[in-house]
């Protein structure tokens, strides 16, 4: 027992009531919330400013913390869009009639109560709320302390709308941003059905180490692209540039180019657009030998492999055969997004079969790993684990299922 | 790093190779293993006897530990049956073509490496091996120390068959039954994709408390059956008897009868077959008032609710309305199997919608919660959690999925 036990039980009890609300009612609540956010823009900006005043403008988190009129309008639009997505609940996944006449249905249901731990990004509070409500889940939020004023203002508006519609507002709880609350959340077995950490690798590691509740890990992408002997180098050049430089700070961006040694003579040309875009390169000794005239290219150390750079940096690994590329990926990949560039169909098939990752690409940029791109409508994160949900997680991934069995007095012999 | 790190890495590397073996080859390996078990029956019985010699005959685990010629034949038949089940791998779950021409497929893949921790039941070693191999998964087994001789003999035969077929035998590892090995397994993040404890609640609790790897909890069933005001009492009588006495030691057996107070005058008759079958009953004060003439019925204490009896014991809770039954179940259920007996369709619908459990029954015995009954073919356990797999877990529940994306040079704008 801790100070939060009663609060969490109340959340769980309130969340149970969500199963009774209709899809239409949920849509109305989300539409009203979007409207209220726009009405109260001045108030949100004022509270957000209190958080911003406590942070150094040079802090890389400052921009993520900041709300603007335009951002609030964008968030409101996203909330409306979530309200319009297909209902993920009550979908019949299987149906069978047993020989004794029992009628079985397997149908989607909410997970129950989600725990979400995140950093100083107030938009996450609203994203996650809209996805949780739409999927019939209660929610316990633990945001970063840097966003405390913003998050409190947001949860207040959420509760106001829930009250207007006589929804169980207690099913949505914002915790104070302190250690005790985090610890209580991580240990809330029997109340919280899953914890989803959203943020840095450090946050994810902390959650995995300390949670007693099941965790879905999201985020970290150590991404490779293998340029096979059979690759079309023009395609390869464009794909590498896109995968590395489109948005270097996101998880699907390229970290390591694996080059077949047959292409060492073409390597300089292959990476020239990357160098022009200001990418700093760490090449293994074989590749370094052909690239060393470039001052922006240095010799890779062990640390440069298996690193998620999240910046304009790239390592290069040279291989003589496909197996070596597969072994390198197996060793260093975070199982997020991996790609092969090849024209040889046998190589493509083997790469797609053997590489173990959420998204395995042939002849395409890894930048497409994204819920919206995959048609999920909205995304709570990109899972890098294999249980429950893998890759982009949308509303369906926030659901479990149950078996309903209808009988007429059947007993088992 | 610990002594097991290298061994586990070797297991993971070997398990990667399983993706290349065909459904037919797996069938042949399992058929050969079944044959070998029958050929080596004398050897297995001899090794099993060494374990039995160390255990007291009165120990309730003695019977579960014991192998016999007939049991070995039964296990061999089950292994052959698993070999004949439909292949759970490579199933296309979704398919879509994006407007830019990218072709996406979501297909089933093995989870990777399963960790299974269990008690002194040597048959589990073979059950779990056949399911793991059939689903393309590597396996790290940690059996009970009481079954050490039996398990070592079994894994030796498994490895012999794998060698005959040039399968990666190192993908299937039996750990020594000691604490250090268990700890290493529970912390083997990056090697083990899921841990499934099979055994007592104590074992499951230990695993949940100590695992850093994701866990699927199986087993514990605190099972209720609610007899509504509208119930057909003849059906109710038969269902209660079956759910309680068919196999009292299994997880789907009845623990608590919830009775609508309108049926208090019929309660004695309703439970008379249970009393005849020797069931010991703990009734709440209201029900006790009408039953107290029976010496085998006593007044329930708080402990009798929320208890998985696994024996011929039953608690009775009286309620005045459906809501009270729903609240009682929400509070005490382990979310395994729950039933309502009612003729009122509104009551049935509400019970099926609102009760949160893996299997929710109307007018049927809960004894049907079982992989074979649900048509899964074979079962590794019954999950009582909501992530990934819920209720009976068969081969499909030992799989994850991945997205394959085939392109022709696509980059993201």
HADDOCK unambig.tbl for C-alpha pairs under 7 A between the chains (distance, minus, plus):
assign (segid A and resid 19 and name CA) (segid B and resid 354 and name CA) 6.74 0.50 0.50
assign (segid A and resid 111 and name CA) (segid B and resid 386 and name CA) 6.20 0.50 0.50
assign (segid A and resid 193 and name CA) (segid B and resid 386 and name CA) 6.95 0.50 0.50
assign (segid A and resid 208 and name CA) (segid B and resid 212 and name CA) 6.61 0.50 0.50
assign (segid A and resid 209 and name CA) (segid B and resid 212 and name CA) 6.21 0.50 0.50
assign (segid A and resid 212 and name CA) (segid B and resid 208 and name CA) 6.61 0.50 0.50
assign (segid A and resid 212 and name CA) (segid B and resid 209 and name CA) 6.21 0.50 0.50
assign (segid A and resid 214 and name CA) (segid B and resid 214 and name CA) 6.72 0.50 0.50
assign (segid A and resid 235 and name CA) (segid B and resid 409 and name CA) 5.19 0.50 0.50
assign (segid A and resid 239 and name CA) (segid B and resid 409 and name CA) 6.65 0.50 0.50
assign (segid A and resid 239 and name CA) (segid B and resid 411 and name CA) 5.91 0.50 0.50
assign (segid A and resid 242 and name CA) (segid B and resid 411 and name CA) 6.10 0.50 0.50
assign (segid A and resid 242 and name CA) (segid B and resid 412 and name CA) 6.92 0.50 0.50
assign (segid A and resid 352 and name CA) (segid B and resid 404 and name CA) 6.60 0.50 0.50
assign (segid A and resid 354 and name CA) (segid B and resid 19 and name CA) 6.71 0.50 0.50
assign (segid A and resid 357 and name CA) (segid B and resid 402 and name CA) 6.55 0.50 0.50
assign (segid A and resid 358 and name CA) (segid B and resid 402 and name CA) 4.88 0.50 0.50
assign (segid A and resid 358 and name CA) (segid B and resid 403 and name CA) 5.93 0.50 0.50
assign (segid A and resid 359 and name CA) (segid B and resid 402 and name CA) 6.02 0.50 0.50
assign (segid A and resid 359 and name CA) (segid B and resid 403 and name CA) 4.66 0.50 0.50
assign (segid A and resid 359 and name CA) (segid B and resid 404 and name CA) 5.94 0.50 0.50
assign (segid A and resid 360 and name CA) (segid B and resid 403 and name CA) 6.25 0.50 0.50
assign (segid A and resid 360 and name CA) (segid B and resid 404 and name CA) 5.04 0.50 0.50
assign (segid A and resid 360 and name CA) (segid B and resid 405 and name CA) 6.11 0.50 0.50
assign (segid A and resid 361 and name CA) (segid B and resid 404 and name CA) 6.04 0.50 0.50
assign (segid A and resid 361 and name CA) (segid B and resid 405 and name CA) 4.66 0.50 0.50
assign (segid A and resid 361 and name CA) (segid B and resid 406 and name CA) 5.87 0.50 0.50
assign (segid A and resid 362 and name CA) (segid B and resid 405 and name CA) 6.25 0.50 0.50
assign (segid A and resid 362 and name CA) (segid B and resid 406 and name CA) 4.86 0.50 0.50
assign (segid A and resid 362 and name CA) (segid B and resid 407 and name CA) 5.80 0.50 0.50
assign (segid A and resid 363 and name CA) (segid B and resid 406 and name CA) 6.62 0.50 0.50
assign (segid A and resid 363 and name CA) (segid B and resid 407 and name CA) 5.02 0.50 0.50
assign (segid A and resid 363 and name CA) (segid B and resid 408 and name CA) 5.31 0.50 0.50
assign (segid A and resid 363 and name CA) (segid B and resid 409 and name CA) 5.08 0.50 0.50
assign (segid A and resid 364 and name CA) (segid B and resid 407 and name CA) 5.22 0.50 0.50
assign (segid A and resid 364 and name CA) (segid B and resid 408 and name CA) 6.50 0.50 0.50
assign (segid A and resid 364 and name CA) (segid B and resid 409 and name CA) 5.05 0.50 0.50
assign (segid A and resid 364 and name CA) (segid B and resid 410 and name CA) 4.83 0.50 0.50
assign (segid A and resid 364 and name CA) (segid B and resid 411 and name CA) 6.20 0.50 0.50
assign (segid A and resid 365 and name CA) (segid B and resid 410 and name CA) 6.29 0.50 0.50
assign (segid A and resid 365 and name CA) (segid B and resid 411 and name CA) 5.13 0.50 0.50
assign (segid A and resid 365 and name CA) (segid B and resid 412 and name CA) 6.99 0.50 0.50
assign (segid A and resid 367 and name CA) (segid B and resid 412 and name CA) 6.22 0.50 0.50
assign (segid A and resid 368 and name CA) (segid B and resid 412 and name CA) 6.60 0.50 0.50
assign (segid A and resid 386 and name CA) (segid B and resid 111 and name CA) 6.19 0.50 0.50
assign (segid A and resid 386 and name CA) (segid B and resid 193 and name CA) 6.95 0.50 0.50
assign (segid A and resid 386 and name CA) (segid B and resid 400 and name CA) 5.58 0.50 0.50
assign (segid A and resid 387 and name CA) (segid B and resid 388 and name CA) 5.62 0.50 0.50
assign (segid A and resid 387 and name CA) (segid B and resid 400 and name CA) 6.41 0.50 0.50
assign (segid A and resid 388 and name CA) (segid B and resid 387 and name CA) 5.60 0.50 0.50
assign (segid A and resid 388 and name CA) (segid B and resid 388 and name CA) 3.56 0.50 0.50
assign (segid A and resid 390 and name CA) (segid B and resid 401 and name CA) 6.94 0.50 0.50
assign (segid A and resid 390 and name CA) (segid B and resid 402 and name CA) 6.98 0.50 0.50
assign (segid A and resid 400 and name CA) (segid B and resid 386 and name CA) 5.60 0.50 0.50
assign (segid A and resid 400 and name CA) (segid B and resid 387 and name CA) 6.41 0.50 0.50
assign (segid A and resid 401 and name CA) (segid B and resid 390 and name CA) 6.95 0.50 0.50
assign (segid A and resid 402 and name CA) (segid B and resid 357 and name CA) 6.53 0.50 0.50
assign (segid A and resid 402 and name CA) (segid B and resid 358 and name CA) 4.86 0.50 0.50
assign (segid A and resid 402 and name CA) (segid B and resid 359 and name CA) 6.00 0.50 0.50
assign (segid A and resid 402 and name CA) (segid B and resid 390 and name CA) 6.98 0.50 0.50
assign (segid A and resid 403 and name CA) (segid B and resid 358 and name CA) 5.93 0.50 0.50
assign (segid A and resid 403 and name CA) (segid B and resid 359 and name CA) 4.65 0.50 0.50
assign (segid A and resid 403 and name CA) (segid B and resid 360 and name CA) 6.23 0.50 0.50
assign (segid A and resid 404 and name CA) (segid B and resid 352 and name CA) 6.59 0.50 0.50
assign (segid A and resid 404 and name CA) (segid B and resid 359 and name CA) 5.94 0.50 0.50
assign (segid A and resid 404 and name CA) (segid B and resid 360 and name CA) 5.03 0.50 0.50
assign (segid A and resid 404 and name CA) (segid B and resid 361 and name CA) 6.04 0.50 0.50
assign (segid A and resid 405 and name CA) (segid B and resid 360 and name CA) 6.09 0.50 0.50
assign (segid A and resid 405 and name CA) (segid B and resid 361 and name CA) 4.64 0.50 0.50
assign (segid A and resid 405 and name CA) (segid B and resid 362 and name CA) 6.24 0.50 0.50
assign (segid A and resid 406 and name CA) (segid B and resid 361 and name CA) 5.87 0.50 0.50
assign (segid A and resid 406 and name CA) (segid B and resid 362 and name CA) 4.85 0.50 0.50
assign (segid A and resid 406 and name CA) (segid B and resid 363 and name CA) 6.62 0.50 0.50
assign (segid A and resid 407 and name CA) (segid B and resid 362 and name CA) 5.80 0.50 0.50
assign (segid A and resid 407 and name CA) (segid B and resid 363 and name CA) 5.01 0.50 0.50
assign (segid A and resid 407 and name CA) (segid B and resid 364 and name CA) 5.22 0.50 0.50
assign (segid A and resid 408 and name CA) (segid B and resid 363 and name CA) 5.29 0.50 0.50
assign (segid A and resid 408 and name CA) (segid B and resid 364 and name CA) 6.49 0.50 0.50
assign (segid A and resid 409 and name CA) (segid B and resid 235 and name CA) 5.18 0.50 0.50
assign (segid A and resid 409 and name CA) (segid B and resid 239 and name CA) 6.66 0.50 0.50
assign (segid A and resid 409 and name CA) (segid B and resid 363 and name CA) 5.09 0.50 0.50
assign (segid A and resid 409 and name CA) (segid B and resid 364 and name CA) 5.05 0.50 0.50
assign (segid A and resid 410 and name CA) (segid B and resid 364 and name CA) 4.83 0.50 0.50
assign (segid A and resid 410 and name CA) (segid B and resid 365 and name CA) 6.29 0.50 0.50
assign (segid A and resid 411 and name CA) (segid B and resid 239 and name CA) 5.91 0.50 0.50
assign (segid A and resid 411 and name CA) (segid B and resid 242 and name CA) 6.10 0.50 0.50
assign (segid A and resid 411 and name CA) (segid B and resid 364 and name CA) 6.20 0.50 0.50
assign (segid A and resid 411 and name CA) (segid B and resid 365 and name CA) 5.13 0.50 0.50
assign (segid A and resid 412 and name CA) (segid B and resid 242 and name CA) 6.92 0.50 0.50
assign (segid A and resid 412 and name CA) (segid B and resid 365 and name CA) 7.00 0.50 0.50
assign (segid A and resid 412 and name CA) (segid B and resid 367 and name CA) 6.21 0.50 0.50
assign (segid A and resid 412 and name CA) (segid B and resid 368 and name CA) 6.58 0.50 0.50
